[in-house]
Amino acid sequence: MAKRVEMAAVPAHSASGITPIQITLKPALDQLEHDFGLSSNELAQTLSVDRRTLERWASGDTFPRHAARDRLLAVVALHARLAELFETAEDVRTWLHRPLPFLGQMAPIDAIKVGRIESVDAALEAIDEGIAS
């Protein structure tokens, strides 16, 4: 059975004749939630923003600014580092949810949720340098 594809209406051209580009963060936010095993509320908490702010980012109504943008970029960089260090998504999730002595017996995901992204990054650096596992 063939899938039916519906075409979205093409946005009207602006006065200059150029069609505005629609950019949303939805795929990136969805991937962070999925790969870290976070709910929307937990991701919002991680980024120190309201869940409605995430919804506006996902819809393209607004974009992260200032401190929120910096926190989002830090979480994205952490995501990339995890992808480099671990072989599978399951390995990443296992590491994220295991309490670590390096973090005072806190699981990395819990440190991420309370904004201690730099501490989790330092734990990954220790692994990369062969100091910890």
C-alpha positions as CSV (number, residue, x, y, z in Angstrom):
1,M,0.0,0.0,0.0
2,A,1.5,3.3,-1.0
3,K,1.8,6.0,1.5
4,R,-0.2,9.2,0.9
5,V,2.0,12.3,1.1
6,E,0.3,15.6,1.8
7,M,2.0,18.7,0.6
8,A,2.1,21.6,3.0
9,A,0.9,24.9,1.7
10,V,3.9,26.9,0.4
11,P,4.3,30.1,2.5
12,A,3.5,33.3,0.8
13,H,6.5,35.3,-0.4
14,S,7.6,38.3,1.5
15,A,7.6,41.8,-0.1
16,S,11.1,41.0,-1.3
17,G,9.9,37.9,-3.1
18,I,11.9,35.6,-0.8
19,T,10.1,32.8,1.0
20,P,11.0,32.8,4.7
21,I,12.9,29.7,5.9
22,Q,11.3,27.8,8.7
23,I,13.8,26.5,11.2
24,T,12.9,24.6,14.3
25,L,14.9,22.9,17.0
26,K,12.3,20.1,17.4
27,P,14.5,17.3,16.0
28,A,17.4,18.2,18.2
29,L,15.3,18.5,21.3
30,D,13.5,15.2,20.6
31,Q,16.9,13.5,20.1
32,L,18.3,14.9,23.4
33,E,15.2,13.7,25.2
34,H,15.4,10.3,23.6
35,D,19.1,9.7,23.9
36,F,19.4,11.0,27.5
37,G,16.1,9.4,28.5
38,L,14.6,12.7,29.6
39,S,11.0,13.9,29.6
40,S,10.2,17.3,28.2
41,N,10.0,18.6,31.7
42,E,13.4,17.2,32.6
43,L,15.0,18.6,29.5
44,A,13.5,22.0,30.4
45,Q,14.9,21.7,33.9
46,T,18.3,20.8,32.5
47,L,18.3,23.9,30.4
48,S,16.8,26.1,33.2
49,V,13.8,27.1,31.1
50,D,10.1,26.5,31.3
51,R,8.6,23.6,29.4
52,R,6.5,26.1,27.4
53,T,9.8,27.7,26.3
54,L,10.9,24.4,24.9
55,E,7.6,24.1,23.0
56,R,8.1,27.5,21.5
57,W,11.7,26.6,20.5
58,A,10.4,23.3,18.9
59,S,7.7,25.2,17.0
60,G,10.1,27.8,15.7
61,D,8.2,30.6,17.5
62,T,11.4,31.6,19.4
63,F,15.0,30.6,19.6
64,P,17.3,30.1,22.6
65,R,19.0,33.3,23.7
66,H,21.8,34.2,26.0
67,A,22.3,31.7,29.0
68,A,19.7,29.3,27.7
69,R,21.5,29.1,24.3
70,D,24.8,28.5,26.1
71,R,23.3,25.7,28.2
72,L,21.7,24.1,25.2
73,L,25.0,24.2,23.3
74,A,26.7,22.6,26.3
75,V,24.2,19.8,26.4
76,V,24.6,19.3,22.6
77,A,28.4,19.2,23.0
78,L,28.0,16.7,25.9
79,H,25.8,14.6,23.6
80,A,28.5,14.6,20.9
81,R,31.2,13.6,23.4
82,L,29.1,10.7,24.6
83,A,28.7,9.6,21.0
84,E,32.4,9.7,20.5
85,L,33.3,7.8,23.7
86,F,30.7,5.0,23.7
87,E,30.0,2.4,21.1
88,T,26.2,2.1,21.4
89,A,23.3,4.1,22.7
90,E,22.7,1.4,25.3
91,D,26.3,2.0,26.6
92,V,25.6,5.7,26.9
93,R,22.3,5.1,28.8
94,T,24.0,2.6,31.1
95,W,26.8,5.1,31.9
96,L,24.4,8.0,32.3
97,H,22.3,6.2,34.9
98,R,25.2,4.6,36.9
99,P,26.3,6.4,40.1
100,L,29.9,7.5,39.8
101,P,32.4,8.1,42.6
102,F,33.8,11.0,40.4
103,L,30.4,12.7,40.9
104,G,30.0,11.9,44.6
105,Q,27.9,8.8,43.8
106,M,25.5,10.9,41.7
107,A,24.5,9.4,38.3
108,P,25.6,11.6,35.4
109,I,22.0,12.0,34.2
110,D,21.1,13.4,37.6
111,A,24.0,15.8,37.5
112,I,22.8,16.9,34.0
113,K,19.3,17.5,35.3
114,V,20.5,19.9,37.9
115,G,22.8,21.8,35.5
116,R,26.1,20.3,36.5
117,I,27.0,19.7,32.8
118,E,30.7,20.7,33.4
119,S,31.0,18.0,36.1
120,V,29.7,15.4,33.7
121,D,32.0,16.7,31.0
122,A,35.0,16.4,33.4
123,A,34.0,12.8,34.2
124,L,34.0,12.0,30.5
125,E,37.4,13.7,30.2
126,A,38.7,11.4,33.0
127,I,37.4,8.4,31.1
128,D,39.0,9.7,27.9
129,E,42.3,10.1,29.7
130,G,42.1,6.6,31.2
131,I,41.8,8.0,34.8
132,A,38.2,6.6,35.5
133,S,35.6,4.4,34.0
